[in-house]
Amino acid sequence: MPYTREELTEARRQIALTLHKLREVVKTLEEKENPARYRSQITLAKRRIEAFTIANAQIERELSALDE
């Protein structure tokens, strides 16, 4: 099912906001006094960052394909 340019653009915007928040979470947790205590949360956030980065790249490809 193809998505509209508007749907893809909004998805990209939402992913960018989520990525920003996740990066801030990682930064905050890594700066805590004992970051090893938060290792699982840091790992989870980093994996989500990677997944959203991949999703964002796919959206960019879809938007580029609409321009062709």
C-alpha positions as CSV (number, residue, x, y, z in Angstrom):
1,M,0.0,0.0,0.0
2,P,1.6,3.2,-1.1
3,Y,1.7,6.2,1.3
4,T,1.0,9.8,0.5
5,R,3.8,12.4,0.6
6,E,2.0,14.0,3.6
7,E,1.9,10.7,5.5
8,L,5.6,10.1,4.8
9,T,6.5,13.6,5.8
10,E,4.6,13.4,9.0
11,A,6.1,10.0,9.8
12,R,9.6,11.5,9.2
13,R,8.8,14.4,11.5
14,Q,7.6,12.1,14.3
15,I,10.7,9.9,14.0
16,A,13.0,12.9,14.2
17,L,11.3,14.0,17.4
18,T,11.5,10.5,18.9
19,L,15.2,10.2,17.9
20,H,15.9,13.5,19.6
21,K,14.3,12.4,22.8
22,L,16.0,9.0,22.7
23,R,19.4,10.6,22.2
24,E,18.7,12.9,25.2
25,V,17.7,9.8,27.3
26,V,21.0,8.1,26.4
27,K,23.0,11.2,27.2
28,T,21.3,11.6,30.5
29,L,21.6,8.0,31.6
30,E,25.3,7.9,30.5
31,E,26.0,11.0,32.6
32,K,24.5,9.5,35.8
33,E,26.8,8.7,38.7
34,N,26.6,5.0,38.1
35,P,25.8,4.5,34.4
36,A,26.4,0.7,34.6
37,R,23.2,0.5,36.7
38,Y,21.2,1.8,33.7
39,R,23.0,-0.4,31.1
40,S,19.8,-2.2,30.0
41,Q,17.9,1.1,29.5
42,I,20.8,2.6,27.6
43,T,21.1,-0.5,25.4
44,L,17.3,-0.4,24.7
45,A,17.4,3.3,23.8
46,K,20.4,2.8,21.5
47,R,18.7,-0.1,19.7
48,R,15.6,2.0,19.2
49,I,17.7,4.8,17.8
50,E,19.2,2.4,15.3
51,A,15.7,1.1,14.4
52,F,14.3,4.6,13.9
53,T,17.3,5.6,11.9
54,I,16.7,2.7,9.5
55,A,13.0,3.6,9.3
56,N,13.9,7.2,8.6
57,A,16.2,6.2,5.7
58,Q,13.4,4.1,4.2
59,I,11.1,7.0,4.4
60,E,13.6,9.2,2.7
61,R,13.9,6.6,-0.1
62,E,10.1,6.5,-0.5
63,L,10.0,10.3,-0.7
64,S,12.8,10.3,-3.3
65,A,10.9,7.7,-5.3
66,L,7.9,10.0,-5.3
67,D,10.0,12.8,-6.9
68,E,11.1,10.6,-9.8
